[in-house]
Amino acid sequence: MIVLGIDPGTANTGYGVVKGDGLGLVSLVECGVIRTKPRDPLPARLHEIYEGVSELIARHQPDALSVEDVFYAKNVRTTVVLGHARGVVLLAGHQAGVDVHEIPPAEIKKAVVGTGAATKEQVQYMLTRLLKLKSVPQPSDAADGVAAALACLMTIRAPSLRDVRARSARS
């Protein structure tokens, strides 16, 4: 199973493509960010995000799209603008016929680390362990996209992967 994970943002939309074999083996296929130009108007930035996600879907043909659900920022405008970015990501997935999952940040942390109160550093550490990486995916937006994909793979499609997390945490 292939999952495309997205950490939406209007400046940087992080993504990660993770593949699981159903037997507990997972691997990172690709990760990165879709960057938009800060001076571009919001509609142009949203178009870039939509096109970028659509291209990733066409290239990787994921079985599922995992999108980090809304978190409520202190600034209401930030929350609303983030909602626009999430909207175009959801639209791209739906139009491509991909199974779309929205996962709250605390559930992503819980799936990857074992606790919804995990720090960003703890999530990144577990990503390197679970995916057998030499270093944390960079930039952090990409790591967040990888975490969203891995959480979807571990909780929605392959609960047996929780055992992989538990073994990695102990070693």
Secondary structure as the mmCIF struct_conf table of DSSP 4:
data_model
#
loop_
_struct_conf.conf_type_id
_struct_conf.id
_struct_conf.beg_label_comp_id
_struct_conf.beg_label_asym_id
_struct_conf.beg_label_seq_id
_struct_conf.end_label_comp_id
_struct_conf.end_label_asym_id
_struct_conf.end_label_seq_id
STRN STRN1 ILE A 2 ASP A 7
BEND BEND1 THR A 10 ALA A 11
STRN STRN2 ASN A 12 GLY A 20
BEND BEND2 GLY A 22 GLY A 24
STRN STRN3 VAL A 26 ARG A 35
TURN_TY1_P TURN_TY1_P1 PRO A 38 ARG A 39
BEND BEND3 ASP A 40 ASP A 40
HELX_RH_AL_P HELX_RH_AL_P1 LEU A 42 HIS A 60
BEND BEND4 ASP A 63 ASP A 63
STRN STRN4 ALA A 64 GLU A 68
HELX_LH_PP_P HELX_LH_PP_P1 ASP A 69 VAL A 70
BEND BEND5 LYS A 74 ASN A 75
HELX_RH_AL_P HELX_RH_AL_P2 VAL A 76 GLN A 95
TURN_TY1_P TURN_TY1_P2 ALA A 96 GLY A 97
STRN STRN5 ASP A 99 ILE A 103
HELX_RH_AL_P HELX_RH_AL_P3 PRO A 105 VAL A 113
BEND BEND6 GLY A 114 GLY A 114
TURN_TY1_P TURN_TY1_P3 GLY A 116 ALA A 117
HELX_RH_AL_P HELX_RH_AL_P4 LYS A 120 LEU A 130
TURN_TY1_P TURN_TY1_P4 LEU A 131 LYS A 132
BEND BEND7 LYS A 134 SER A 135
BEND BEND8 GLN A 138 PRO A 139
HELX_RH_AL_P HELX_RH_AL_P5 SER A 140 CYS A 152
HELX_RH_PI_P HELX_RH_PI_P1 LEU A 153 ARG A 157
TURN_TY1_P TURN_TY1_P5 PRO A 159 SER A 160
HELX_RH_AL_P HELX_RH_AL_P6 LEU A 161 ARG A 170
#
